[in-house]
């Protein structure tokens, strides 16, 4: 799948309907963003079962604020509605491919257990 533009309007549907979504926060004036763009695109073609989305930080202030983006490029990975990774900086192809494999290998039942508080037991 080629990359898609992600907006505030399409965010909930995109994340809700897809198991894994990689989000590249970028801007047209950002040199490292322009360097990372072909890497992101080529890895997207090798992983057609994953959504690769781009957020234009100059246009999507709500998403920038919601994800607390302070530098770009920032790559955020959401799996089953849970943010598993968010780091700034451009990755080379191998590092991005390794990250995707790590995300695929995550036991989401364990992740959900760790983020859902246990009910308090009555003593």
Secondary structure as UniProt FT lines:
FT   STRAND          4..5
FT   HELIX           8..17
FT   STRAND          20..26
FT   TURN            28..29
FT   HELIX           31..46
FT   TURN            48..49
FT   STRAND          51..56
FT   TURN            57..59
FT   HELIX           61..66
FT   TURN            67..68
FT   STRAND          74..79
FT   TURN            80..81
FT   STRAND          82..88
FT   HELIX           93..105
FT   HELIX           108..115
//
